[in-house]
Amino acid sequence: MAQVLHLPADGGTALAAGLQARSRALSGLDRPGVTLTASNQVWADPALATLPGYLDSVATGYDAGLAQAPFTTDPGKAAAEINSAISAQTHGHINNLVTPGSLAQIGWY
């Protein structure tokens, strides 16, 4: 996968540094008259086991955490939880990003 995506071969160090630089640059756009809000969150079904190394990479590369939502058992509830979180993070500017149908068959079974 790393080769297909043309990711650096250094174990991800350069990629993480680049992602951090991008986040800092985007944060610098937030000033009077301009509001920039990013929703950096990884969502997973509670049935999935998450490797600690992955969580570390997400936290350092994207400044994101892991939230859980019932994708496989209740896509409607999962969509509502994701939309609610994104709406809160974007101050109501993005209210309905995902639908239950968009979460069906996403490959996390």
N, C-alpha and C positions, 0 to 999 in steps of 0.2 A: 504494500500500500504506500509506503514512504517513497518508493521509486516512482510509482504512478503519479503521485502528487508532487514530485520533484522536491521533496523535503531534504533539508541538510542531513548529511550522513554523520553528524557529530553527536548523535544520541538525543537531539532535540534542543541542545543548548542555544544554538543560533535562532531556532524557531521561537523558543520561549522569549529570548531577548527581543526579537522582532515584534512579537505580540505585545510585550510590555511597552515597547516604544510606541506602538500604534495606539495603545490605550492612553498613554500619557499625552500623545499629540491630540487625540480626540477630546480628552478632558480639557485641554487648553482652549478649545473653542467655546466653552461655557463661560459667558461673560454677560454684562448688562445688554439686553436686547437680543441675546442669543441663548437659547437653552438647549443643551445637549444632555440627554439621559440615555444611558446604555442599560440594557437588561441582560446582565451576564449571569445566566443560571443554567445549569445542566439538570435535566429532568430524567428520571429513571423510574421504572416500575419497581415497587418494593420487593418483588420476587427476585430481582437481579442482584447478584453479588457484585460489589464494586471493589476493584483492586485499589489498595492504598496508593500505589504509584500513580494510578490514573487520577485519583483525587488530588494528589500533590501537583501533577502536571496542570490540571484544570485550574487549581488555585493560583499557581505561579504564572502560568501563561495567559490566563484570561481573567484573573482576579474573580473567579466564580466559585460558587459552592454547588453542592448537590442537593436537590429537592426531589421528593418522591411523589408520584401520582399514579393512580391505578389504571394505567394504560390498557392492560389486558383484561381486567375485570370490569371496569366502569369507565369507558372512554369519555362519556358525558361529564362525569365528575372530574376526570383528569383535565379535560378542556376547560372546564369552569375554573379549576384551581390555577392553571397556567394563565388564562386570560385575566383572572383577578390579580395575580402577582404582577403581570406585565402592565396592567392598567395602573396599579399603584406606583410602580417604578417609573412609568412615563407620565405621571400626573394626569391620567385620564385621556391622553392623546391616542393611545392604542388600546382599544377595549376588546376587540374580538379577533385575535391573531389566528387562533386555531379553532377548528370545529371537531366534534366527535368523529366525524367521517374522515377527517385528515389524519387522525391518530390511529385509525384502524389499519391493521396489516402493516405496521411500520417496521416489522422485522425483529422486534424484541421479544419474541416468544420463546 
